[in-house]
Structure formats: structure tokens, C-alpha cells
Amino acid sequence: MALFKKRTVGKPGEWYYCLEHRRVEEGPDCPGKDRFGPYASRTEAEQAMRTARERNLEWENDPKWHDASAAGRADED
């Protein structure tokens, strides 16, 4: 008996953004490695790439992410 069952049909109201096909899908049509989600609405899924860009920018500018000890190691290389 399988420990985890592969879900072949998505739940209504679950939205994903497929990175391979670059489109919004209701339910997990594509493998997990190729999608963002689940999102509560189609609109949220449509904004997935914008949300990812904004979060990446926040992380890149986060002073906790670029602390002094990490900067010191980078200078030693």
C-alpha cells in the first residue's frame, strides 16, 4: 500500500500557477516542481510571478540576509 497517493484531480477553488506552461490552472494539473500554489483565488495565482519578484527583491535588500559575517566570508574568496 502506498504511503502517499498521487492526487490526479484538483479540488475546486485551488488555484496554481504553472511555471512550465506559464498559465493559471485550477487544481494541480502539473507536477509540484513546476508550479506555485495553491492560491485561494484565480487572481492571486495570476499574480504569482509578480509576488515572487517582489519577495525576492525584499529578501535581497533584507539586512538580516546580508549580515556582516557573510559579507566577510565573501570578501575572503
Biopython code that builds the backbone (N, CA, C, O; Angstrom):
import numpy as np
from Bio.PDB.StructureBuilder import StructureBuilder

atoms = [
    (1, "MET", "N", (0.846, -1.185, 0.000)),
    (1, "MET", "CA", (0.000, 0.000, 0.000)),
    (1, "MET", "C", (0.885, 1.240, 0.000)),
    (1, "MET", "O", (1.829, 1.347, 0.783)),
    (2, "ALA", "N", (0.571, 2.156, -0.876)),
    (2, "ALA", "CA", (1.349, 3.394, -0.978)),
    (2, "ALA", "C", (1.103, 4.279, 0.229)),
    (2, "ALA", "O", (-0.015, 4.400, 0.729)),
    (3, "LEU", "N", (2.174, 4.886, 0.673)),
    (3, "LEU", "CA", (2.080, 5.788, 1.810)),
    (3, "LEU", "C", (1.381, 7.087, 1.420)),
    (3, "LEU", "O", (0.559, 7.615, 2.168)),
    (4, "PHE", "N", (1.719, 7.584, 0.251)),
    (4, "PHE", "CA", (1.125, 8.820, -0.245)),
    (4, "PHE", "C", (0.465, 8.534, -1.577)),
    (4, "PHE", "O", (1.061, 7.902, -2.449)),
    (5, "LYS", "N", (-0.740, 8.988, -1.732)),
    (5, "LYS", "CA", (-1.426, 8.824, -3.004)),
    (5, "LYS", "C", (-1.206, 10.057, -3.858)),
    (5, "LYS", "O", (-1.271, 11.186, -3.371)),
    (6, "LYS", "N", (-0.946, 9.832, -5.129)),
    (6, "LYS", "CA", (-0.812, 10.945, -6.052)),
    (6, "LYS", "C", (-2.210, 11.432, -6.399)),
    (6, "LYS", "O", (-3.056, 10.671, -6.869)),
    (7, "ARG", "N", (-2.425, 12.692, -6.161)),
    (7, "ARG", "CA", (-3.730, 13.272, -6.443)),
    (7, "ARG", "C", (-3.793, 13.623, -7.921)),
    (7, "ARG", "O", (-2.997, 14.422, -8.414)),
    (8, "THR", "N", (-4.731, 13.027, -8.612)),
    (8, "THR", "CA", (-4.832, 13.260, -10.051)),
    (8, "THR", "C", (-5.811, 14.373, -10.389)),
    (8, "THR", "O", (-5.729, 14.956, -11.470)),
    (9, "VAL", "N", (-6.723, 14.673, -9.498)),
    (9, "VAL", "CA", (-7.710, 15.716, -9.754)),
    (9, "VAL", "C", (-7.614, 16.757, -8.646)),
    (9, "VAL", "O", (-7.563, 16.418, -7.464)),
    (10, "GLY", "N", (-7.591, 18.005, -9.034)),
    (10, "GLY", "CA", (-7.508, 19.079, -8.054)),
    (10, "GLY", "C", (-8.843, 19.361, -7.404)),
    (10, "GLY", "O", (-9.896, 18.965, -7.904)),
    (11, "LYS", "N", (-8.781, 20.043, -6.297)),
    (11, "LYS", "CA", (-10.000, 20.451, -5.613)),
    (11, "LYS", "C", (-10.520, 21.735, -6.249)),
    (11, "LYS", "O", (-9.731, 22.611, -6.606)),
    (12, "PRO", "N", (-11.816, 21.854, -6.393)),
    (12, "PRO", "CA", (-12.375, 23.121, -6.890)),
    (12, "PRO", "C", (-11.986, 24.254, -5.948)),
    (12, "PRO", "O", (-12.060, 24.116, -4.727)),
    (13, "GLY", "N", (-11.578, 25.354, -6.518)),
    (13, "GLY", "CA", (-11.190, 26.502, -5.708)),
    (13, "GLY", "C", (-9.715, 26.551, -5.359)),
    (13, "GLY", "O", (-9.266, 27.522, -4.749)),
    (14, "GLU", "N", (-8.944, 25.529, -5.729)),
    (14, "GLU", "CA", (-7.492, 25.545, -5.545)),
    (14, "GLU", "C", (-6.873, 26.005, -6.845)),
    (14, "GLU", "O", (-7.091, 25.395, -7.892)),
    (15, "TRP", "N", (-6.110, 27.065, -6.787)),
    (15, "TRP", "CA", (-5.514, 27.642, -7.991)),
    (15, "TRP", "C", (-4.004, 27.562, -7.909)),
    (15, "TRP", "O", (-3.422, 27.748, -6.841)),
    (16, "TYR", "N", (-3.369, 27.286, -9.039)),
    (16, "TYR", "CA", (-1.915, 27.165, -9.134)),
    (16, "TYR", "C", (-1.425, 27.959, -10.334)),
    (16, "TYR", "O", (-2.175, 28.218, -11.275)),
    (17, "TYR", "N", (-0.152, 28.341, -10.283)),
    (17, "TYR", "CA", (0.479, 28.947, -11.449)),
    (17, "TYR", "C", (1.526, 27.956, -11.938)),
    (17, "TYR", "O", (2.468, 27.643, -11.210)),
    (18, "CYS", "N", (1.373, 27.458, -13.164)),
    (18, "CYS", "CA", (2.306, 26.504, -13.743)),
    (18, "CYS", "C", (3.479, 27.260, -14.354)),
    (18, "CYS", "O", (3.301, 28.090, -15.246)),
    (19, "LEU", "N", (4.683, 26.962, -13.864)),
    (19, "LEU", "CA", (5.893, 27.622, -14.344)),
    (19, "LEU", "C", (6.293, 27.129, -15.733)),
    (19, "LEU", "O", (6.877, 27.880, -16.513)),
    (20, "GLU", "N", (5.984, 25.883, -16.041)),
    (20, "GLU", "CA", (6.346, 25.334, -17.347)),
    (20, "GLU", "C", (5.456, 25.888, -18.455)),
    (20, "GLU", "O", (5.946, 26.282, -19.513)),
    (21, "HIS", "N", (4.149, 25.916, -18.210)),
    (21, "HIS", "CA", (3.204, 26.376, -19.230)),
    (21, "HIS", "C", (2.877, 27.862, -19.124)),
    (21, "HIS", "O", (2.241, 28.439, -20.007)),
    (22, "ARG", "N", (3.328, 28.473, -18.020)),
    (22, "ARG", "CA", (3.088, 29.901, -17.765)),
    (22, "ARG", "C", (1.613, 30.264, -17.847)),
    (22, "ARG", "O", (1.201, 31.181, -18.559)),
    (23, "ARG", "N", (0.833, 29.495, -17.077)),
    (23, "ARG", "CA", (-0.604, 29.761, -17.047)),
    (23, "ARG", "C", (-1.173, 29.340, -15.696)),
    (23, "ARG", "O", (-0.559, 28.585, -14.942)),
    (24, "VAL", "N", (-2.355, 29.852, -15.423)),
    (24, "VAL", "CA", (-3.076, 29.536, -14.199)),
    (24, "VAL", "C", (-3.877, 28.270, -14.429)),
    (24, "VAL", "O", (-4.478, 28.089, -15.488)),
    (25, "GLU", "N", (-3.883, 27.385, -13.422)),
    (25, "GLU", "CA", (-4.624, 26.132, -13.510)),
    (25, "GLU", "C", (-5.457, 25.956, -12.256)),
    (25, "GLU", "O", (-5.017, 26.288, -11.155)),
    (26, "GLU", "N", (-6.652, 25.437, -12.426)),
    (26, "GLU", "CA", (-7.467, 25.087, -11.259)),
    (26, "GLU", "C", (-7.173, 23.639, -10.936)),
    (26, "GLU", "O", (-7.397, 22.748, -11.755)),
    (27, "GLY", "N", (-6.676, 23.413, -9.746)),
    (27, "GLY", "CA", (-6.258, 22.072, -9.368)),
    (27, "GLY", "C", (-4.841, 21.806, -9.835)),
    (27, "GLY", "O", (-4.360, 22.468, -10.755)),
    (28, "PRO", "N", (-4.166, 20.850, -9.220)),
    (28, "PRO", "CA", (-2.776, 20.577, -9.589)),
    (28, "PRO", "C", (-2.688, 19.717, -10.848)),
    (28, "PRO", "O", (-2.609, 18.492, -10.756)),
    (29, "ASP", "N", (-2.700, 20.341, -12.007)),
    (29, "ASP", "CA", (-2.580, 19.608, -13.268)),
    (29, "ASP", "C", (-1.135, 19.203, -13.549)),
    (29, "ASP", "O", (-0.897, 18.142, -14.126)),
    (30, "CYS", "N", (-0.184, 20.016, -13.157)),
    (30, "CYS", "CA", (1.233, 19.763, -13.433)),
    (30, "CYS", "C", (1.942, 19.326, -12.148)),
    (30, "CYS", "O", (1.427, 19.537, -11.050)),
    (31, "PRO", "N", (3.122, 18.717, -12.287)),
    (31, "PRO", "CA", (3.886, 18.282, -11.108)),
    (31, "PRO", "C", (4.224, 19.446, -10.170)),
    (31, "PRO", "O", (4.356, 20.589, -10.607)),
    (32, "GLY", "N", (4.360, 19.142, -8.892)),
    (32, "GLY", "CA", (4.651, 20.153, -7.889)),
    (32, "GLY", "C", (5.906, 20.946, -8.162)),
    (32, "GLY", "O", (5.982, 22.122, -7.806)),
    (33, "LYS", "N", (6.902, 20.325, -8.790)),
    (33, "LYS", "CA", (8.164, 21.030, -9.076)),
    (33, "LYS", "C", (7.984, 22.128, -10.110)),
    (33, "LYS", "O", (8.854, 22.986, -10.258)),
    (34, "ASP", "N", (6.872, 22.113, -10.825)),
    (34, "ASP", "CA", (6.632, 23.078, -11.901)),
    (34, "ASP", "C", (5.551, 24.104, -11.577)),
    (34, "ASP", "O", (5.045, 24.770, -12.480)),
    (35, "ARG", "N", (5.190, 24.243, -10.302)),
    (35, "ARG", "CA", (4.079, 25.156, -10.022)),
    (35, "ARG", "C", (4.243, 25.888, -8.694)),
    (35, "ARG", "O", (4.931, 25.428, -7.783)),
    (36, "PHE", "N", (3.590, 27.038, -8.621)),
    (36, "PHE", "CA", (3.432, 27.795, -7.381)),
    (36, "PHE", "C", (1.985, 27.590, -6.931)),
    (36, "PHE", "O", (1.084, 27.480, -7.762)),
    (37, "GLY", "N", (1.767, 27.539, -5.635)),
    (37, "GLY", "CA", (0.412, 27.447, -5.128)),
    (37, "GLY", "C", (0.309, 26.407, -4.038)),
    (37, "GLY", "O", (1.311, 25.802, -3.657)),
    (38, "PRO", "N", (-0.870, 26.195, -3.542)),
    (38, "PRO", "CA", (-2.158, 26.666, -4.032)),
    (38, "PRO", "C", (-2.470, 28.084, -3.575)),
    (38, "PRO", "O", (-2.001, 28.544, -2.535)),
    (39, "TYR", "N", (-3.262, 28.748, -4.372)),
    (39, "TYR", "CA", (-3.764, 30.081, -4.065)),
    (39, "TYR", "C", (-5.264, 29.996, -3.855)),
    (39, "TYR", "O", (-5.925, 29.097, -4.375)),
    (40, "ALA", "N", (-5.794, 30.935, -3.091)),
    (40, "ALA", "CA", (-7.219, 30.934, -2.771)),
    (40, "ALA", "C", (-8.088, 31.397, -3.934)),
    (40, "ALA", "O", (-9.276, 31.080, -3.992)),
    (41, "SER", "N", (-7.494, 32.150, -4.861)),
    (41, "SER", "CA", (-8.292, 32.662, -5.981)),
    (41, "SER", "C", (-7.488, 32.653, -7.267)),
    (41, "SER", "O", (-6.259, 32.587, -7.250)),
    (42, "ARG", "N", (-8.187, 32.721, -8.362)),
    (42, "ARG", "CA", (-7.540, 32.782, -9.669)),
    (42, "ARG", "C", (-6.681, 34.048, -9.773)),
    (42, "ARG", "O", (-5.582, 34.016, -10.327)),
    (43, "THR", "N", (-7.189, 35.156, -9.238)),
    (43, "THR", "CA", (-6.469, 36.422, -9.283)),
    (43, "THR", "C", (-5.117, 36.317, -8.574)),
    (43, "THR", "O", (-4.106, 36.799, -9.085)),
    (44, "GLU", "N", (-5.100, 35.689, -7.400)),
    (44, "GLU", "CA", (-3.842, 35.510, -6.676)),
    (44, "GLU", "C", (-2.865, 34.681, -7.501)),
    (44, "GLU", "O", (-1.678, 35.001, -7.562)),
    (45, "ALA", "N", (-3.352, 33.625, -8.130)),
    (45, "ALA", "CA", (-2.483, 32.775, -8.955)),
    (45, "ALA", "C", (-1.951, 33.539, -10.159)),
    (45, "ALA", "O", (-0.802, 33.344, -10.557)),
    (46, "GLU", "N", (-2.769, 34.402, -10.739)),
    (46, "GLU", "CA", (-2.330, 35.208, -11.884)),
    (46, "GLU", "C", (-1.190, 36.144, -11.496)),
    (46, "GLU", "O", (-0.363, 36.490, -12.339)),
    (47, "GLN", "N", (-1.138, 36.555, -10.245)),
    (47, "GLN", "CA", (-0.113, 37.472, -9.751)),
    (47, "GLN", "C", (1.103, 36.735, -9.174)),
    (47, "GLN", "O", (1.971, 37.366, -8.571)),
    (48, "ALA", "N", (1.176, 35.417, -9.348)),
    (48, "ALA", "CA", (2.227, 34.612, -8.712)),
    (48, "ALA", "C", (3.633, 35.078, -9.067)),
    (48, "ALA", "O", (4.480, 35.195, -8.181)),
    (49, "MET", "N", (3.896, 35.344, -10.326)),
    (49, "MET", "CA", (5.247, 35.751, -10.723)),
    (49, "MET", "C", (5.582, 37.132, -10.185)),
    (49, "MET", "O", (6.717, 37.374, -9.776)),
    (50, "ARG", "N", (4.627, 38.029, -10.178)),
    (50, "ARG", "CA", (4.861, 39.371, -9.616)),
    (50, "ARG", "C", (5.140, 39.273, -8.119)),
    (50, "ARG", "O", (6.049, 39.923, -7.604)),
    (51, "THR", "N", (4.350, 38.454, -7.428)),
    (51, "THR", "CA", (4.556, 38.255, -5.991)),
    (51, "THR", "C", (5.942, 37.686, -5.727)),
    (51, "THR", "O", (6.623, 38.121, -4.799)),
    (52, "ALA", "N", (6.366, 36.720, -6.533)),
    (52, "ALA", "CA", (7.696, 36.123, -6.362)),
    (52, "ALA", "C", (8.795, 37.151, -6.583)),
    (52, "ALA", "O", (9.764, 37.197, -5.825)),
    (53, "ARG", "N", (8.652, 37.980, -7.618)),
    (53, "ARG", "CA", (9.657, 39.033, -7.879)),
    (53, "ARG", "C", (9.739, 40.001, -6.704)),
    (53, "ARG", "O", (10.832, 40.368, -6.273)),
    (54, "GLU", "N", (8.574, 40.419, -6.183)),
    (54, "GLU", "CA", (8.558, 41.363, -5.056)),
    (54, "GLU", "C", (9.212, 40.757, -3.825)),
    (54, "GLU", "O", (9.981, 41.426, -3.135)),
    (55, "ARG", "N", (8.910, 39.490, -3.546)),
    (55, "ARG", "CA", (9.508, 38.830, -2.377)),
    (55, "ARG", "C", (11.012, 38.665, -2.549)),
    (55, "ARG", "O", (11.771, 38.856, -1.599)),
    (56, "ASN", "N", (11.444, 38.311, -3.750)),
    (56, "ASN", "CA", (12.887, 38.184, -3.998)),
    (56, "ASN", "C", (13.595, 39.508, -3.773)),
    (56, "ASN", "O", (14.679, 39.543, -3.190)),
    (57, "LEU", "N", (12.999, 40.587, -4.226)),
    (57, "LEU", "CA", (13.583, 41.913, -4.039)),
    (57, "LEU", "C", (13.665, 42.264, -2.552)),
    (57, "LEU", "O", (14.664, 42.819, -2.096)),
    (58, "GLU", "N", (12.608, 41.936, -1.799)),
    (58, "GLU", "CA", (12.629, 42.182, -0.352)),
    (58, "GLU", "C", (13.754, 41.397, 0.308)),
    (58, "GLU", "O", (14.481, 41.935, 1.143)),
    (59, "TRP", "N", (13.899, 40.144, -0.058)),
    (59, "TRP", "CA", (14.944, 39.310, 0.546)),
    (59, "TRP", "C", (16.333, 39.797, 0.167)),
    (59, "TRP", "O", (17.240, 39.783, 0.999)),
    (60, "GLU", "N", (16.511, 40.223, -1.066)),
    (60, "GLU", "CA", (17.816, 40.720, -1.489)),
    (60, "GLU", "C", (18.217, 41.978, -0.738)),
    (60, "GLU", "O", (19.406, 42.230, -0.543)),
    (61, "ASN", "N", (17.240, 42.769, -0.314)),
    (61, "ASN", "CA", (17.516, 44.016, 0.396)),
    (61, "ASN", "C", (17.354, 43.897, 1.903)),
    (61, "ASN", "O", (17.425, 44.901, 2.612)),
    (62, "ASP", "N", (17.139, 42.696, 2.400)),
    (62, "ASP", "CA", (16.962, 42.469, 3.830)),
    (62, "ASP", "C", (18.328, 42.478, 4.517)),
    (62, "ASP", "O", (19.170, 41.637, 4.201)),
    (63, "PRO", "N", (18.572, 43.409, 5.453)),
    (63, "PRO", "CA", (19.878, 43.475, 6.114)),
    (63, "PRO", "C", (20.198, 42.204, 6.904)),
    (63, "PRO", "O", (21.372, 41.880, 7.080)),
    (64, "LYS", "N", (19.197, 41.485, 7.376)),
    (64, "LYS", "CA", (19.450, 40.242, 8.103)),
    (64, "LYS", "C", (19.966, 39.161, 7.163)),
    (64, "LYS", "O", (20.714, 38.278, 7.583)),
    (65, "TRP", "N", (19.577, 39.224, 5.912)),
    (65, "TRP", "CA", (20.014, 38.240, 4.930)),
    (65, "TRP", "C", (21.485, 38.466, 4.570)),
    (65, "TRP", "O", (22.230, 37.509, 4.355)),
    (66, "HIS", "N", (21.891, 39.711, 4.507)),
    (66, "HIS", "CA", (23.264, 40.070, 4.154)),
    (66, "HIS", "C", (23.984, 40.580, 5.398)),
    (66, "HIS", "O", (24.353, 41.752, 5.470)),
    (67, "ASP", "N", (24.181, 39.703, 6.368)),
    (67, "ASP", "CA", (24.820, 40.138, 7.608)),
    (67, "ASP", "C", (26.332, 40.281, 7.430)),
    (67, "ASP", "O", (26.890, 39.847, 6.422)),
    (68, "ALA", "N", (26.975, 40.881, 8.396)),
    (68, "ALA", "CA", (28.401, 41.206, 8.310)),
    (68, "ALA", "C", (29.269, 39.956, 8.193)),
    (68, "ALA", "O", (30.263, 39.969, 7.468)),
    (69, "SER", "N", (28.915, 38.883, 8.888)),
    (69, "SER", "CA", (29.739, 37.674, 8.833)),
    (69, "SER", "C", (29.718, 37.067, 7.433)),
    (69, "SER", "O", (30.744, 36.579, 6.960)),
    (70, "ALA", "N", (28.591, 37.089, 6.779)),
    (70, "ALA", "CA", (28.501, 36.562, 5.409)),
    (70, "ALA", "C", (29.291, 37.460, 4.456)),
    (70, "ALA", "O", (29.944, 36.964, 3.538)),
    (71, "ALA", "N", (29.236, 38.755, 4.666)),
    (71, "ALA", "CA", (29.973, 39.688, 3.796)),
    (71, "ALA", "C", (31.468, 39.487, 3.970)),
    (71, "ALA", "O", (32.217, 39.566, 2.997)),
    (72, "GLY", "N", (31.908, 39.231, 5.174)),
    (72, "GLY", "CA", (33.324, 38.997, 5.423)),
    (72, "GLY", "C", (33.830, 37.758, 4.729)),
    (72, "GLY", "O", (34.940, 37.755, 4.195)),
    (73, "ARG", "N", (33.042, 36.712, 4.725)),
    (73, "ARG", "CA", (33.440, 35.467, 4.041)),
    (73, "ARG", "C", (33.477, 35.685, 2.552)),
    (73, "ARG", "O", (34.356, 35.145, 1.881)),
    (74, "ALA", "N", (32.558, 36.456, 2.007)),
    (74, "ALA", "CA", (32.524, 36.686, 0.568)),
    (74, "ALA", "C", (33.769, 37.452, 0.120)),
    (74, "ALA", "O", (34.271, 37.229, -0.981)),
    (75, "ASP", "N", (34.271, 38.357, 0.975)),
    (75, "ASP", "CA", (35.452, 39.144, 0.628)),
    (75, "ASP", "C", (36.717, 38.296, 0.648)),
    (75, "ASP", "O", (37.695, 38.628, -0.021)),
    (76, "GLU", "N", (36.706, 37.197, 1.413)),
    (76, "GLU", "CA", (37.893, 36.347, 1.534)),
    (76, "GLU", "C", (38.116, 35.495, 0.302)),
    (76, "GLU", "O", (39.234, 35.026, 0.090)),
    (77, "ASP", "N", (37.107, 35.274, -0.514)),
    (77, "ASP", "CA", (37.214, 34.379, -1.679)),
    (77, "ASP", "C", (38.076, 34.940, -2.745)),
    (77, "ASP", "O", (38.263, 34.308, -3.784)),
]
sb = StructureBuilder()
sb.init_structure("model")
sb.init_model(0)
sb.init_chain("A")
sb.init_seg("    ")
for serial, (resi, resn, name, xyz) in enumerate(atoms, 1):
    if name == "N":
        sb.init_residue(resn, " ", resi, " ")
    sb.init_atom(name, np.array(xyz, "f"), 0.0, 1.0, " ", f" {name:<3s}", serial, name[0])
structure = sb.get_structure()
